[in-house]
Amino acid sequence: MLGFDRITFDPNILGGKACVRGMRISVSLIVNLIANGLGTAEILAEYPNLEEQDIAQSLQYAAWTSDDVFFPEAETA
């Protein structure tokens, strides 16, 4: 999947949400922590099983999934 080798999906882990390396640490949790002001060092201290590359790839994955294109419905006459 586009080089996201640290991002995994398993229906038995967090209901299939995008997670880091099969752990119960979701991409959305990492993005939320960053959005609320935590830095990489703080996240790594709080979640010692994570690696710096996990955080970087989580942010890259989140950016990739948010690159949506919106096509408004055409008005019907």
HUURTA-V654195 format. One record per residue. N is the residue number from 1. PSI is psi in radians with two decimals (NA if undefined). D_CENTER is the distance of its C-alpha to the mean C-alpha in Angstrom with 2 decimals. Layout:
BEGIN
n=N psi=PSI d_center=D_CENTER
n=N psi=PSI d_center=D_CENTER
END
This chain:
BEGIN
n=1 psi=1.49 d_center=13.67
n=2 psi=0.53 d_center=14.00
n=3 psi=0.20 d_center=13.73
n=4 psi=1.26 d_center=10.26
n=5 psi=-0.19 d_center=12.28
n=6 psi=-0.13 d_center=10.04
n=7 psi=2.16 d_center=7.55
n=8 psi=2.79 d_center=9.84
n=9 psi=2.22 d_center=11.02
n=10 psi=2.13 d_center=14.10
n=11 psi=-0.33 d_center=15.97
n=12 psi=-0.05 d_center=17.40
n=13 psi=2.00 d_center=14.31
n=14 psi=0.62 d_center=12.90
n=15 psi=0.41 d_center=14.45
n=16 psi=0.12 d_center=12.42
n=17 psi=2.72 d_center=8.95
n=18 psi=2.13 d_center=6.14
n=19 psi=2.95 d_center=6.86
n=20 psi=2.06 d_center=7.84
n=21 psi=0.68 d_center=11.31
n=22 psi=0.07 d_center=12.49
n=23 psi=2.93 d_center=12.44
n=24 psi=0.77 d_center=12.09
n=25 psi=1.92 d_center=9.25
n=26 psi=2.71 d_center=6.23
n=27 psi=-0.72 d_center=2.58
n=28 psi=-0.58 d_center=4.87
n=29 psi=-0.80 d_center=7.39
n=30 psi=-0.78 d_center=6.52
n=31 psi=-0.73 d_center=6.24
n=32 psi=-0.74 d_center=9.26
n=33 psi=-0.78 d_center=11.01
n=34 psi=-0.77 d_center=10.97
n=35 psi=-0.46 d_center=12.12
n=36 psi=0.30 d_center=14.76
n=37 psi=-0.03 d_center=16.18
n=38 psi=2.49 d_center=15.20
n=39 psi=3.00 d_center=15.39
n=40 psi=-0.78 d_center=14.15
n=41 psi=-0.70 d_center=17.44
n=42 psi=-0.70 d_center=17.22
n=43 psi=-0.75 d_center=13.88
n=44 psi=-0.61 d_center=15.37
n=45 psi=-0.65 d_center=18.53
n=46 psi=-0.56 d_center=17.06
n=47 psi=1.42 d_center=15.06
n=48 psi=-0.28 d_center=17.46
n=49 psi=-0.22 d_center=15.98
n=50 psi=2.72 d_center=13.03
n=51 psi=2.76 d_center=13.93
n=52 psi=-0.65 d_center=13.49
n=53 psi=-0.52 d_center=12.17
n=54 psi=-0.74 d_center=9.25
n=55 psi=-0.80 d_center=8.29
n=56 psi=-0.81 d_center=9.34
n=57 psi=-0.55 d_center=7.60
n=58 psi=-0.75 d_center=4.01
n=59 psi=-0.67 d_center=5.85
n=60 psi=-0.74 d_center=7.66
n=61 psi=-0.77 d_center=5.53
n=62 psi=-0.71 d_center=4.83
n=63 psi=-0.72 d_center=8.48
n=64 psi=-0.76 d_center=9.56
n=65 psi=-0.38 d_center=8.81
n=66 psi=0.03 d_center=10.44
n=67 psi=0.97 d_center=13.36
n=68 psi=2.70 d_center=15.38
n=69 psi=2.26 d_center=19.12
n=70 psi=2.22 d_center=21.16
n=71 psi=1.73 d_center=24.54
n=72 psi=2.59 d_center=26.73
n=73 psi=2.43 d_center=29.26
n=74 psi=2.49 d_center=32.63
n=75 psi=2.45 d_center=35.36
n=76 psi=2.43 d_center=37.92
n=77 psi=NA d_center=41.51
END
